[in-house]
Amino acid sequence: MRTCVLAHRAATVRREAFTVARLLVENRDVVVRLSWREALLARRKQVRVPLVAVQAAKIEYDWWRSLRGAAERGKWRPERFCMGTWRHPGGLDFVAVHAPGPVAVVDLFPGHRFARLSVSAAAPEGTVQAVRLAARSARAGTGQPRTG
């Protein structure tokens, strides 16, 4: 009995360690913060992009549809997770995606390091809505076009 409980706890801890990537709005930036395990796999702690760079934000309910191109740097396990950067003809995407589940996708204007940020989020609806509102108000203050 004790072995079963310990095994269940270990499995729960392993699963929770991979589900703490967060997409946040901080000041005038969109920030992707990774757990320590995700940071090891992606080979970076966080990604920071200015809010004025956000072109659109959406939810992708099929996690694999948010992936474009091929993995360039980081780690991935088919049907499980993808962490790091993916190269495609349109540029470079940063992904922190776990299967299964919805993904918050933030498309960026050309001219920035990444073309897209894809992050598995616990509450993607609220995350995407916060990014949309913050980006809209940031663009209103700079005179950039209002898309997204």
Buried (B, 14 or more C-beta within 10 A) or exposed (E): EEEEEEEEEEEEEEEEEBEBBBBBBEEEBBBBBBBEEBBBBBEBEEBEBBBBBBBBBBBBEEBEEBBBBEBEBBBBEEEEBBBBBBBBEEBBBBBBBBBEBBBBBBBBBEEBEBBBBBBBBEEBEEBBEBBBEBBBEBBEEEEBEEEB
